[in-house]
Amino acid sequence: MSGRPAAEPWYRDGLSFTCTKCGACCTGAPGYVWVTAEEIAELARHRGETPDAFSMQFVRQVGRRYSLIERPGGDCIFWDAQAGCTVYEARPIQCRTWPFWPENVETPEDWEAVTEICPGSGKGRRYTADEIITSIGMVRS
């Protein structure tokens, strides 16, 4: 099995996106930025810390998974209003695959809702359907 949906997705001609580094996806309502042990290690290395020290300060356990902590109000702990994402080069898969998450591309209406909150959605580089499907698979795994 290839992992591709049986039917062609509605976005078969691709979707455009460019990160404007505006922070819309990093701020606002509380949520989860899921991280793996490998991502924790990479974030720690990027910051010059040990994975244990990084985890103690920036990671919380949620059930059997791990998420980055947030600031009060829901903003990502690594979002800085002036500097942007302070771990951009080491950001987790969840952040790297935005806005191509399953719930954002399920229907054209879902994608339209994303374009209303994310100024880079619908603009810039055109991603192929295969690239989008790959991103979805990365988020789901």
N, CA, C and O atoms as a MOPAC input file, in Angstrom:
PM7 MOZYME 1SCF
protein

 N      0.85000 1    -1.19000 1     0.00000 1
 C      0.00000 1     0.00000 1     0.00000 1
 C      0.88500 1     1.24000 1     0.00000 1
 O      1.85700 1     1.30300 1     0.75300 1
 N      0.56900 1     2.20900 1    -0.82000 1
 C      1.41000 1     3.38800 1    -0.99200 1
 C      1.13100 1     4.48000 1     0.02300 1
 O      1.94200 1     5.39700 1     0.15600 1
 N      0.04300 1     4.42500 1     0.73100 1
 C     -0.29400 1     5.49300 1     1.66400 1
 C     -1.08100 1     6.61500 1     1.00700 1
 O     -1.54400 1     7.52800 1     1.69100 1
 N     -1.23800 1     6.55800 1    -0.31200 1
 C     -2.02800 1     7.57400 1    -1.02100 1
 C     -3.50400 1     7.27700 1    -0.86500 1
 O     -3.90100 1     6.11200 1    -0.83400 1
 N     -4.31900 1     8.30800 1    -0.76700 1
 C     -5.76000 1     8.08500 1    -0.73400 1
 C     -6.20600 1     7.41000 1    -2.03200 1
 O     -5.57900 1     7.58100 1    -3.07700 1
 N     -7.28500 1     6.65000 1    -1.95500 1
 C     -7.79100 1     5.93000 1    -3.12600 1
 C     -8.22400 1     6.90200 1    -4.21900 1
 O     -7.92700 1     6.68400 1    -5.39300 1
 N     -8.91200 1     7.95400 1    -3.85100 1
 C     -9.37600 1     8.94600 1    -4.81900 1
 C     -8.40800 1    10.12500 1    -4.82900 1
 O     -7.70200 1    10.38200 1    -3.85400 1
 N     -8.39400 1    10.83100 1    -5.95400 1
 C     -7.53600 1    12.01000 1    -6.02300 1
 C     -8.04800 1    13.06000 1    -5.04600 1
 O     -9.25700 1    13.25000 1    -4.92100 1
 N     -7.15100 1    13.73600 1    -4.36200 1
 C     -7.60200 1    14.77100 1    -3.42700 1
 C     -8.13800 1    15.98600 1    -4.18100 1
 O     -7.81800 1    16.20100 1    -5.35000 1
 N     -8.94800 1    16.76300 1    -3.50000 1
 C     -9.51300 1    17.95700 1    -4.12400 1
 C     -8.41100 1    18.93100 1    -4.53500 1
 O     -8.61400 1    19.75100 1    -5.43000 1
 N     -7.25100 1    18.84800 1    -3.89100 1
 C     -6.13000 1    19.74800 1    -4.18500 1
 C     -5.14800 1    19.09500 1    -5.17700 1
 O     -3.94200 1    19.33200 1    -5.09800 1
 N     -5.65100 1    18.29000 1    -6.08900 1
 C     -4.80200 1    17.54700 1    -7.03500 1
 C     -3.87400 1    18.46000 1    -7.83300 1
 O     -2.81900 1    18.01600 1    -8.28600 1
 N     -4.24800 1    19.72600 1    -8.01200 1
 C     -3.39000 1    20.67200 1    -8.72900 1
 C     -2.42500 1    21.39400 1    -7.79500 1
 O     -1.69200 1    22.28800 1    -8.21800 1
 N     -2.42800 1    21.00400 1    -6.52800 1
 C     -1.51500 1    21.59700 1    -5.55300 1
 C     -2.12300 1    22.77700 1    -4.81800 1
 O     -3.21800 1    23.24200 1    -5.13700 1
 N     -1.38400 1    23.24700 1    -3.83000 1
 C     -1.77900 1    24.41100 1    -3.03100 1
 C     -0.54300 1    25.27100 1    -2.79900 1
 O      0.57400 1    24.76200 1    -2.70000 1
 N     -0.75400 1    26.56200 1    -2.71400 1
 C      0.36100 1    27.48500 1    -2.51300 1
 C      0.51100 1    27.85800 1    -1.04800 1
 O     -0.46300 1    27.99000 1    -0.30700 1
 N      1.77100 1    28.02200 1    -0.66000 1
 C      2.07100 1    28.46300 1     0.70200 1
 C      3.49000 1    29.00600 1     0.75600 1
 O      4.40600 1    28.46200 1     0.14000 1
 N      3.65300 1    30.08900 1     1.50500 1
 C      4.97000 1    30.59000 1     1.86800 1
 C      4.88600 1    31.08600 1     3.30300 1
 O      3.94600 1    31.79100 1     3.67100 1
 N      5.85800 1    30.72100 1     4.09700 1
 C      5.85800 1    31.17300 1     5.48700 1
 C      6.26300 1    32.64100 1     5.53600 1
 O      7.34400 1    33.01200 1     5.07800 1
 N      5.39100 1    33.46700 1     6.09200 1
 C      5.68400 1    34.88900 1     6.23600 1
 C      6.28800 1    35.18800 1     7.60900 1
 O      6.63000 1    36.33100 1     7.91200 1
 N      6.41300 1    34.15100 1     8.42900 1
 C      6.95600 1    34.26200 1     9.78900 1
 C      6.16500 1    35.27200 1    10.62300 1
 O      6.72300 1    35.99600 1    11.44800 1
 N      4.85000 1    35.30100 1    10.38500 1
 C      3.97000 1    36.23600 1    11.09200 1
 C      3.62500 1    35.76100 1    12.49900 1
 O      3.28500 1    36.57000 1    13.36200 1
 N      3.71000 1    34.45000 1    12.73300 1
 C      3.39300 1    33.90900 1    14.04900 1
 C      1.94500 1    33.52300 1    14.25000 1
 O      1.57600 1    33.10000 1    15.34600 1
 N      1.10700 1    33.65400 1    13.23200 1
 C     -0.31000 1    33.31800 1    13.40000 1
 C     -0.50300 1    31.87100 1    13.84000 1
 O     -1.41100 1    31.57700 1    14.61800 1
 N      0.33700 1    30.97200 1    13.35200 1
 C      0.20300 1    29.55700 1    13.72600 1
 C      0.90900 1    29.25200 1    15.04600 1
 O      0.79200 1    28.14100 1    15.56400 1
 N      1.63000 1    30.21000 1    15.58800 1
 C      2.41900 1    30.01000 1    16.81100 1
 C      1.79400 1    30.68500 1    18.03100 1
 O      2.26000 1    30.50500 1    19.15600 1
 N      0.75100 1    31.45200 1    17.80300 1
 C      0.17400 1    32.25300 1    18.88100 1
 C     -1.33600 1    32.05000 1    18.94800 1
 O     -1.95600 1    31.52900 1    18.02100 1
 N     -1.89700 1    32.47000 1    20.05100 1
 C     -3.34900 1    32.41700 1    20.18500 1
 C     -3.81300 1    31.30600 1    21.08600 1
 O     -3.25100 1    31.07600 1    22.15700 1
 N     -4.83800 1    30.62300 1    20.64600 1
 C     -5.48800 1    29.60000 1    21.46900 1
 C     -4.50800 1    28.51500 1    21.90400 1
 O     -3.62500 1    28.12100 1    21.14200 1
 N     -4.67200 1    28.03600 1    23.13500 1
 C     -3.81400 1    26.94500 1    23.61000 1
 C     -3.96900 1    25.70200 1    22.74200 1
 O     -5.00900 1    25.48600 1    22.12000 1
 N     -2.93700 1    24.90500 1    22.71300 1
 C     -2.95400 1    23.66800 1    21.94000 1
 C     -1.73900 1    22.83700 1    22.28300 1
 O     -1.15300 1    22.97900 1    23.35600 1
 N     -1.37000 1    21.97600 1    21.36800 1
 C     -0.22800 1    21.09900 1    21.58800 1
 C      0.72200 1    21.18400 1    20.41100 1
 O      0.29900 1    21.17900 1    19.25500 1
 N      2.00300 1    21.26200 1    20.71200 1
 C      3.04600 1    21.07500 1    19.71100 1
 C      3.73600 1    19.78700 1    20.11200 1
 O      4.61300 1    19.77100 1    20.97700 1
 N      3.31700 1    18.69800 1    19.45900 1
 C      3.82400 1    17.37800 1    19.80100 1
 C      5.27700 1    17.24900 1    19.38000 1
 O      5.66800 1    17.68700 1    18.29800 1
 N      6.07300 1    16.63800 1    20.25600 1
 C      7.48900 1    16.43000 1    19.96400 1
 C      7.89600 1    15.00000 1    20.29300 1
 O      7.39500 1    14.38900 1    21.23600 1
 N      8.81300 1    14.48800 1    19.49100 1
 C      9.38300 1    13.16200 1    19.71900 1
 C     10.70100 1    13.31900 1    20.47500 1
 O     11.20400 1    14.43000 1    20.64000 1
 N     11.24600 1    12.21200 1    20.92300 1
 C     12.55000 1    12.24000 1    21.59700 1
 C     13.61700 1    12.82100 1    20.66800 1
 O     14.49000 1    13.56700 1    21.11000 1
 N     13.54300 1    12.47700 1    19.38600 1
 C     14.51700 1    12.99500 1    18.41700 1
 C     14.38000 1    14.50700 1    18.25500 1
 O     15.38000 1    15.21800 1    18.15600 1
 N     13.15100 1    14.99100 1    18.22900 1
 C     12.93900 1    16.43700 1    18.09900 1
 C     13.38900 1    17.16900 1    19.35600 1
 O     13.95200 1    18.26000 1    19.27300 1
 N     13.14600 1    16.58200 1    20.50500 1
 C     13.61900 1    17.18000 1    21.75900 1
 C     15.13600 1    17.28800 1    21.72800 1
 O     15.69200 1    18.32400 1    22.09000 1
 N     15.81000 1    16.22400 1    21.29700 1
 C     17.27400 1    16.23400 1    21.22000 1
 C     17.76900 1    17.31000 1    20.25500 1
 O     18.74500 1    18.00000 1    20.55000 1
 N     17.10300 1    17.46000 1    19.10000 1
 C     17.51400 1    18.46800 1    18.12100 1
 C     17.26300 1    19.88200 1    18.64200 1
 O     18.10600 1    20.76200 1    18.47000 1
 N     16.12500 1    20.10200 1    19.26800 1
 C     15.84400 1    21.41400 1    19.86000 1
 C     16.86600 1    21.74200 1    20.94300 1
 O     17.35600 1    22.86800 1    21.02000 1
 N     17.18300 1    20.76600 1    21.76900 1
 C     18.17800 1    20.96200 1    22.83700 1
 C     19.53800 1    21.29900 1    22.23400 1
 O     20.19900 1    22.23900 1    22.67600 1
 N     19.95800 1    20.53500 1    21.22800 1
 C     21.24000 1    20.79300 1    20.56900 1
 C     21.26600 1    22.20800 1    19.99000 1
 O     22.25800 1    22.92400 1    20.13100 1
 N     20.18500 1    22.60000 1    19.34800 1
 C     20.08100 1    23.93400 1    18.75400 1
 C     20.26000 1    25.02600 1    19.81300 1
 O     20.84000 1    26.07700 1    19.54000 1
 N     19.76600 1    24.77100 1    20.99700 1
 C     19.85000 1    25.75300 1    22.08600 1
 C     21.09700 1    25.57300 1    22.94400 1
 O     21.32200 1    26.35200 1    23.87000 1
 N     21.91000 1    24.56400 1    22.65400 1
 C     23.12600 1    24.34100 1    23.43300 1
 C     22.85600 1    23.74000 1    24.80100 1
 O     23.57900 1    24.00900 1    25.76000 1
 N     21.80700 1    22.92100 1    24.88800 1
 C     21.41900 1    22.30700 1    26.15800 1
 C     21.40200 1    20.79100 1    26.01400 1
 O     21.43800 1    20.26300 1    24.90200 1
 N     21.34800 1    20.10600 1    27.13400 1
 C     21.15200 1    18.66100 1    27.08600 1
 C     19.66000 1    18.39400 1    26.89100 1
 O     18.83300 1    19.22600 1    27.26300 1
 N     19.30800 1    17.24900 1    26.31300 1
 C     17.88500 1    16.92500 1    26.17900 1
 C     17.15900 1    16.91100 1    27.52600 1
 O     16.00900 1    17.34100 1    27.60800 1
 N     17.81200 1    16.42600 1    28.57500 1
 C     17.17000 1    16.40600 1    29.89300 1
 C     16.89300 1    17.81300 1    30.40600 1
 O     15.80000 1    18.09400 1    30.89800 1
 N     17.87800 1    18.69300 1    30.29300 1
 C     17.68600 1    20.07600 1    30.75400 1
 C     16.60100 1    20.76700 1    29.93300 1
 O     15.76300 1    21.48300 1    30.48100 1
 N     16.61800 1    20.55300 1    28.62800 1
 C     15.60500 1    21.13400 1    27.75000 1
 C     14.21700 1    20.64200 1    28.14800 1
 O     13.28200 1    21.43000 1    28.28100 1
 N     14.09700 1    19.33300 1    28.33500 1
 C     12.79800 1    18.74000 1    28.68100 1
 C     12.25700 1    19.28100 1    29.99200 1
 O     11.06500 1    19.56600 1    30.10800 1
 N     13.12700 1    19.42100 1    30.97000 1
 C     12.68800 1    19.93100 1    32.28100 1
 C     12.09400 1    21.33200 1    32.15400 1
 O     11.15000 1    21.67600 1    32.86500 1
 N     12.63900 1    22.12600 1    31.25900 1
 C     12.21000 1    23.51400 1    31.13900 1
 C     11.09700 1    23.73700 1    30.11500 1
 O     10.26700 1    24.62700 1    30.29800 1
 N     11.06400 1    22.94000 1    29.03400 1
 C     10.19100 1    23.27900 1    27.90900 1
 C      9.20200 1    22.20200 1    27.46600 1
 O      8.43400 1    22.43400 1    26.53200 1
 N      9.19900 1    21.04300 1    28.10200 1
 C      8.36000 1    19.93700 1    27.63800 1
 C      7.42500 1    19.48300 1    28.74700 1
 O      7.80100 1    19.44500 1    29.91900 1
 N      6.19700 1    19.13900 1    28.36100 1
 C      5.23400 1    18.57200 1    29.30900 1
 C      4.74500 1    17.23900 1    28.75500 1
 O      4.68400 1    17.03700 1    27.54200 1
 N      4.40400 1    16.34900 1    29.65300 1
 C      3.84900 1    15.07100 1    29.23700 1
 C      2.33500 1    15.19500 1    29.19900 1
 O      1.71700 1    15.72900 1    30.12000 1
 N      1.74700 1    14.69300 1    28.11800 1
 C      0.29800 1    14.69200 1    27.94000 1
 C     -0.07800 1    13.25100 1    27.60200 1
 O      0.08500 1    12.80500 1    26.46700 1
 N     -0.57600 1    12.54100 1    28.59200 1
 C     -0.83500 1    11.12000 1    28.38400 1
 C      0.47800 1    10.40800 1    28.12900 1
 O      1.39200 1    10.45500 1    28.95200 1
 N      0.56700 1     9.74600 1    26.98000 1
 C      1.78600 1     9.03100 1    26.62400 1
 C      2.64200 1     9.80100 1    25.62600 1
 O      3.61300 1     9.26800 1    25.08800 1
 N      2.27500 1    11.05800 1    25.38300 1
 C      2.99700 1    11.88700 1    24.41700 1
 C      3.63200 1    13.07800 1    25.11500 1
 O      3.41300 1    13.32000 1    26.30200 1
 N      4.42700 1    13.81800 1    24.34400 1
 C      5.10200 1    14.99600 1    24.86600 1
 C      4.79700 1    16.19400 1    23.98300 1
 O      4.71000 1    16.08200 1    22.76000 1
 N      4.63600 1    17.35000 1    24.63300 1
 C      4.32500 1    18.58800 1    23.93100 1
 C      5.19600 1    19.70500 1    24.49400 1
 O      5.57600 1    19.68000 1    25.66500 1
 N      5.50400 1    20.67700 1    23.65600 1
 C      6.18300 1    21.86500 1    24.15700 1
 C      5.21900 1    22.63000 1    25.05300 1
 O      4.00900 1    22.62300 1    24.82300 1
 N      5.75200 1    23.28300 1    26.06500 1
 C      4.89900 1    24.10500 1    26.92300 1
 C      4.54600 1    25.39300 1    26.17900 1
 O      5.11500 1    25.70200 1    25.13200 1
 N      3.60100 1    26.12900 1    26.74400 1
 C      3.15100 1    27.38100 1    26.13600 1
 C      3.26000 1    28.51100 1    27.14800 1
 O      3.37100 1    28.29000 1    28.35400 1
 N      3.22700 1    29.69700 1    26.63100 1
 C      3.12500 1    30.87600 1    27.49700 1
 C      1.66000 1    31.01700 1    27.92200 1
 O      0.77700 1    30.44800 1    27.28100 1
 N      1.39800 1    31.75900 1    28.97900 1
 C     -0.00300 1    32.03100 1    29.32200 1
 C     -0.69500 1    32.66300 1    28.10300 1
 O     -0.14300 1    33.55700 1    27.46100 1
 N     -1.88400 1    32.19400 1    27.80100 1
 C     -2.59900 1    32.68900 1    26.62600 1
 C     -2.44400 1    31.78700 1    25.41900 1
 O     -3.16200 1    31.95300 1    24.43300 1
 N     -1.52200 1    30.83400 1    25.47400 1
 C     -1.40200 1    29.85000 1    24.41400 1
 C     -0.26400 1    30.02800 1    23.43100 1
 O     -0.03800 1    29.14400 1    22.60400 1
 N      0.46600 1    31.14200 1    23.48500 1
 C      1.56600 1    31.33400 1    22.53600 1
 C      2.66600 1    30.30300 1    22.75600 1
 O      2.92800 1    29.88900 1    23.88600 1
 N      3.30100 1    29.89600 1    21.66900 1
 C      4.42400 1    28.96500 1    21.75900 1
 C      5.52700 1    29.58600 1    22.60500 1
 O      5.80200 1    30.78200 1    22.51000 1
 N      6.14300 1    28.77000 1    23.41700 1
 C      7.21900 1    29.22700 1    24.29600 1
 C      8.40500 1    29.78300 1    23.49800 1
 O      9.18300 1    30.58000 1    24.02300 1
 N      8.54500 1    29.37000 1    22.24400 1
 C      9.68200 1    29.81300 1    21.43100 1
 C      9.33800 1    30.93000 1    20.45200 1
 O     10.15500 1    31.28200 1    19.60200 1
 N      8.13100 1    31.49000 1    20.56600 1
 C      7.75500 1    32.60900 1    19.70900 1
 C      8.13900 1    33.90900 1    20.38800 1
 O      7.80100 1    34.13300 1    21.55000 1
 N      8.84200 1    34.76300 1    19.66400 1
 C      9.23200 1    36.08200 1    20.14800 1
 C      8.66500 1    37.10000 1    19.16700 1
 O      8.91000 1    37.00700 1    17.96400 1
 N      7.91500 1    38.06400 1    19.67000 1
 C      7.23100 1    39.02600 1    18.80100 1
 C      8.19700 1    39.78400 1    17.89000 1
 O      7.82900 1    40.12800 1    16.76600 1
 N      9.41200 1    40.04900 1    18.34000 1
 C     10.37800 1    40.76500 1    17.51300 1
 C     11.22600 1    39.82100 1    16.65600 1
 O     11.47100 1    40.09700 1    15.48100 1
 N     11.66500 1    38.72300 1    17.23600 1
 C     12.60100 1    37.82200 1    16.54200 1
 C     11.91200 1    36.70100 1    15.77600 1
 O     12.53500 1    36.06300 1    14.92700 1
 N     10.63700 1    36.45200 1    16.06000 1
 C      9.93700 1    35.32800 1    15.43400 1
 C     10.24100 1    34.03500 1    16.16900 1
 O     10.44900 1    34.03600 1    17.38200 1
 N     10.26600 1    32.94800 1    15.44200 1
 C     10.52800 1    31.64000 1    16.04500 1
 C     12.01000 1    31.54400 1    16.38400 1
 O     12.86500 1    31.62800 1    15.50200 1
 N     12.30100 1    31.36900 1    17.65000 1
 C     13.69800 1    31.33400 1    18.08300 1
 C     14.34700 1    29.96800 1    17.88300 1
 O     15.54100 1    29.80600 1    18.13500 1
 N     13.57000 1    28.98700 1    17.43400 1
 C     14.12300 1    27.65700 1    17.13600 1
 C     13.76200 1    27.24200 1    15.70600 1
 O     13.67200 1    26.04900 1    15.41500 1
 N     13.55800 1    28.20300 1    14.82300 1
 C     13.03900 1    27.93100 1    13.47900 1
 C     13.80300 1    26.81700 1    12.76000 1
 O     13.18800 1    25.93800 1    12.15600 1
 N     15.11900 1    26.84800 1    12.81800 1
 C     15.92000 1    25.84900 1    12.10300 1
 C     15.73500 1    24.45200 1    12.67600 1
 O     15.94600 1    23.46800 1    11.96800 1
 N     15.34700 1    24.34500 1    13.93500 1
 C     15.19500 1    23.04300 1    14.60100 1
 C     13.73800 1    22.74300 1    14.93900 1
 O     13.46400 1    21.81900 1    15.70500 1
 N     12.80800 1    23.50000 1    14.38600 1
 C     11.40400 1    23.34500 1    14.76300 1
 C     10.90000 1    21.92800 1    14.48300 1
 O     11.37600 1    21.26100 1    13.56500 1
 N      9.93300 1    21.47700 1    15.28300 1
 C      9.39600 1    20.11900 1    15.13300 1
 C      8.64800 1    19.91800 1    13.81100 1
 O      8.26300 1    20.87700 1    13.14200 1
 N      8.45500 1    18.64800 1    13.45800 1
 C      7.72300 1    18.27400 1    12.23800 1
 C      6.36100 1    18.95500 1    12.19300 1
 O      5.94200 1    19.42400 1    11.13500 1
 N      5.66900 1    19.01600 1    13.32100 1
 C      4.34200 1    19.63500 1    13.34400 1
 C      4.41800 1    21.06400 1    12.81800 1
 O      3.54100 1    21.50300 1    12.07500 1
 N      5.45600 1    21.78100 1    13.20000 1
 C      5.61900 1    23.16000 1    12.74100 1
 C      6.08600 1    23.20400 1    11.28400 1
 O      5.64400 1    24.05600 1    10.51400 1
 N      6.97400 1    22.29200 1    10.91200 1
 C      7.50800 1    22.25400 1     9.54500 1
 C      6.43500 1    21.93900 1     8.50700 1
 O      6.53200 1    22.38000 1     7.36200 1
 N      5.42700 1    21.18900 1     8.89400 1
 C      4.41100 1    20.76400 1     7.92800 1
 C      3.20900 1    21.70500 1     7.84700 1
 O      2.36000 1    21.53000 1     6.97300 1
 N      3.11500 1    22.69500 1     8.73200 1
 C      2.03600 1    23.68000 1     8.64400 1
 C      2.08900 1    24.34000 1     7.28000 1
 O      3.18800 1    24.63500 1     6.81100 1
 N      0.98500 1    24.58800 1     6.62200 1
 C     -0.40800 1    24.37100 1     6.99700 1
 C     -0.98300 1    23.05000 1     6.47900 1
 O     -2.19600 1    22.84100 1     6.50400 1
 N     -0.10500 1    22.16500 1     6.01100 1
 C     -0.57900 1    20.92900 1     5.38400 1
 C     -0.83400 1    19.83400 1     6.41300 1
 O     -0.21200 1    18.77200 1     6.38300 1
 N     -1.75100 1    20.11300 1     7.31500 1
 C     -2.20800 1    19.15300 1     8.31600 1
 C     -3.52200 1    18.56100 1     7.81300 1
 O     -4.24800 1    19.21900 1     7.06800 1
 N     -3.83800 1    17.32800 1     8.20800 1
 C     -5.06700 1    16.68600 1     7.71100 1
 C     -6.31300 1    17.55600 1     7.85300 1
 O     -7.09600 1    17.68100 1     6.91100 1
 N     -6.49700 1    18.14900 1     9.01800 1
 C     -7.71000 1    18.93700 1     9.25900 1
 C     -7.74300 1    20.23400 1     8.45800 1
 O     -8.80700 1    20.83800 1     8.31400 1
 N     -6.60300 1    20.67400 1     7.93600 1
 C     -6.55600 1    21.91400 1     7.16100 1
 C     -6.81000 1    21.71700 1     5.67700 1
 O     -7.12100 1    22.67400 1     4.96800 1
 N     -6.68000 1    20.48500 1     5.20000 1
 C     -6.82800 1    20.24600 1     3.76200 1
 C     -7.88700 1    19.19400 1     3.44100 1
 O     -7.97100 1    18.71100 1     2.31200 1
 N     -8.68200 1    18.85000 1     4.43000 1
 C     -9.71500 1    17.83400 1     4.19200 1
 C    -10.70800 1    18.27400 1     3.12200 1
 O    -11.10200 1    17.48400 1     2.26300 1
 N    -11.10400 1    19.53900 1     3.18400 1
 C    -12.04900 1    20.07300 1     2.20100 1
 C    -11.57400 1    21.45300 1     1.74200 1
 O    -10.75800 1    22.08200 1     2.41600 1
 N    -12.07600 1    21.92400 1     0.60500 1
 C    -11.73500 1    23.28800 1     0.18500 1
 C    -12.14000 1    24.32800 1     1.23500 1
 O    -11.47400 1    25.35100 1     1.38900 1
 N    -13.21500 1    24.06300 1     1.94100 1
 C    -13.66800 1    25.00200 1     2.98100 1
 C    -12.67500 1    25.05000 1     4.14300 1
 O    -12.42400 1    26.11300 1     4.71100 1
 N    -12.11500 1    23.89200 1     4.48900 1
 C    -11.09300 1    23.86200 1     5.54300 1
 C     -9.88800 1    24.69900 1     5.12900 1
 O     -9.35500 1    25.46800 1     5.93000 1
 N     -9.46000 1    24.54800 1     3.87700 1
 C     -8.31900 1    25.31600 1     3.37800 1
 C     -8.64300 1    26.80900 1     3.35800 1
 O     -7.79100 1    27.63100 1     3.69500 1
 N     -9.84800 1    27.15900 1     2.97400 1
 C    -10.26400 1    28.56400 1     2.96400 1
 C    -10.18100 1    29.15900 1     4.36700 1
 O     -9.75800 1    30.30300 1     4.53600 1
 N    -10.58300 1    28.38300 1     5.37100 1
 C    -10.49800 1    28.85700 1     6.75800 1
 C     -9.04500 1    29.11800 1     7.14900 1
 O     -8.76100 1    30.07500 1     7.87000 1
 N     -8.13000 1    28.27900 1     6.68100 1
 C     -6.70600 1    28.47700 1     6.96800 1
 C     -6.21100 1    29.75800 1     6.32100 1
 O     -5.46000 1    30.51500 1     6.93600 1
 N     -6.62800 1    30.01200 1     5.07500 1
 C     -6.15700 1    31.21400 1     4.38400 1
 C     -6.64200 1    32.49200 1     5.06700 1
 O     -6.05500 1    33.55800 1     4.88200 1
 N     -7.70100 1    32.38600 1     5.84500 1
 C     -8.20000 1    33.55800 1     6.56900 1
 C     -7.34900 1    33.88400 1     7.79300 1
 O     -7.32700 1    35.03300 1     8.23400 1
 N     -6.64700 1    32.89200 1     8.35100 1
 C     -5.82700 1    33.15600 1     9.54100 1
 C     -4.33100 1    33.17100 1     9.24400 1
 O     -3.54600 1    33.69200 1    10.03600 1
 N     -3.93500 1    32.60600 1     8.11300 1
 C     -2.51500 1    32.48700 1     7.76600 1
 C     -2.24200 1    33.27100 1     6.48800 1
 O     -2.66500 1    32.85400 1     5.41000 1
 N     -1.53900 1    34.40200 1     6.59000 1
 C     -1.32400 1    35.23300 1     5.40600 1
 C     -0.47300 1    34.58500 1     4.31500 1
 O     -0.48900 1    35.05100 1     3.17600 1
 N      0.26500 1    33.52600 1     4.63300 1
 C      1.07900 1    32.85300 1     3.62200 1
 C      0.36100 1    31.74000 1     2.88700 1
 O      0.85200 1    31.25000 1     1.87000 1
 N     -0.81000 1    31.33000 1     3.39400 1
 C     -1.56900 1    30.25800 1     2.74500 1
 C     -2.26400 1    30.80800 1     1.51000 1
 O     -2.91300 1    31.85300 1     1.55200 1
 N     -2.11400 1    30.08000 1     0.41000 1
 C     -2.67800 1    30.52900 1    -0.85700 1
 C     -1.73800 1    31.42900 1    -1.63100 1
 O     -2.10500 1    31.94800 1    -2.68500 1
 N     -0.50700 1    31.62400 1    -1.11500 1
 C      0.47200 1    32.49900 1    -1.77400 1
 C      1.81300 1    31.77500 1    -1.86100 1
 O      2.06000 1    30.81200 1    -1.13500 1
 N      2.66400 1    32.24700 1    -2.74500 1
 C      4.02400 1    31.72200 1    -2.80800 1
 C      4.14300 1    30.41300 1    -3.55600 1
 O      3.41700 1    30.15500 1    -4.51600 1
 N      5.06700 1    29.59700 1    -3.10000 1
 C      5.39200 1    28.33300 1    -3.76500 1
 C      4.17700 1    27.41700 1    -3.85100 1
 O      3.40100 1    27.29900 1    -2.90200 1
 N      4.02700 1    26.77800 1    -4.99200 1
 C      2.94000 1    25.81100 1    -5.17200 1
 C      3.47400 1    24.43100 1    -4.80800 1
 O      4.43000 1    23.94700 1    -5.41500 1
 N      2.85100 1    23.80100 1    -3.81300 1
 C      3.20000 1    22.44400 1    -3.39300 1
 C      2.33000 1    21.46700 1    -4.16800 1
 O      1.13200 1    21.69200 1    -4.34300 1
 N      2.93500 1    20.39100 1    -4.62500 1
 C      2.17900 1    19.38200 1    -5.36800 1
 C      1.31200 1    18.57800 1    -4.40800 1
 O      1.52900 1    18.58200 1    -3.19700 1
 N      0.33200 1    17.89300 1    -4.97100 1
 C     -0.52000 1    17.02300 1    -4.15000 1
 C      0.33000 1    15.97400 1    -3.44200 1
 O      0.07600 1    15.66100 1    -2.27900 1
 N      1.33300 1    15.42700 1    -4.12400 1
 C      2.20100 1    14.42700 1    -3.49200 1
 C      2.95800 1    15.01000 1    -2.30000 1
 O      3.09800 1    14.34400 1    -1.27500 1
 N      3.44400 1    16.23900 1    -2.42200 1
 C      4.14500 1    16.87600 1    -1.30100 1
 C      3.19600 1    17.09100 1    -0.12200 1
 O      3.57500 1    16.89400 1     1.03200 1
 N      1.97900 1    17.48900 1    -0.41500 1
 C      0.98800 1    17.71500 1     0.63900 1
 C      0.64600 1    16.39900 1     1.32300 1
 O      0.55500 1    16.33900 1     2.54900 1
 N      0.45800 1    15.35600 1     0.54400 1
 C      0.15000 1    14.03800 1     1.11000 1
 C      1.31100 1    13.54900 1     1.97700 1
 O      1.08800 1    12.95000 1     3.02900 1
 N      2.54000 1    13.79800 1     1.54400 1
 C      3.71000 1    13.43300 1     2.35100 1
 C      3.69300 1    14.18300 1     3.67600 1
 O      3.95100 1    13.58700 1     4.72200 1
 N      3.39200 1    15.48400 1     3.65000 1
 C      3.30600 1    16.26900 1     4.89000 1
 C      2.24400 1    15.71500 1     5.82300 1
 O      2.46700 1    15.60000 1     7.02800 1
 N      1.09500 1    15.37300 1     5.27000 1
 C      0.01600 1    14.80200 1     6.08000 1
 C      0.49400 1    13.52100 1     6.74900 1
 O      0.22100 1    13.29300 1     7.92700 1
 N      1.20000 1    12.69300 1     6.00500 1
 C      1.72600 1    11.44900 1     6.56100 1
 C      2.72500 1    11.68300 1     7.67000 1
 O      2.77800 1    10.90900 1     8.62600 1
 N      3.51900 1    12.73700 1     7.56300 1
 C      4.49700 1    13.06300 1     8.59900 1
 C      3.80100 1    13.47700 1     9.88700 1
 O      4.25700 1    13.13700 1    10.97800 1
 N      2.71200 1    14.20100 1     9.76700 1
 C      1.97200 1    14.65700 1    10.94500 1
 C      1.26900 1    13.48400 1    11.61500 1
 O      1.21200 1    13.40700 1    12.84200 1
 N      0.74000 1    12.57900 1    10.81700 1
 C     -0.01900 1    11.44700 1    11.36700 1
 C      0.87400 1    10.38800 1    11.99500 1
 O      0.41300 1     9.63700 1    12.85500 1
 N      2.14700 1    10.30400 1    11.58800 1
 C      2.97300 1     9.21500 1    12.11000 1
 C      3.47300 1     9.45600 1    13.50100 1
 O      4.18000 1     8.61600 1    14.05700 1

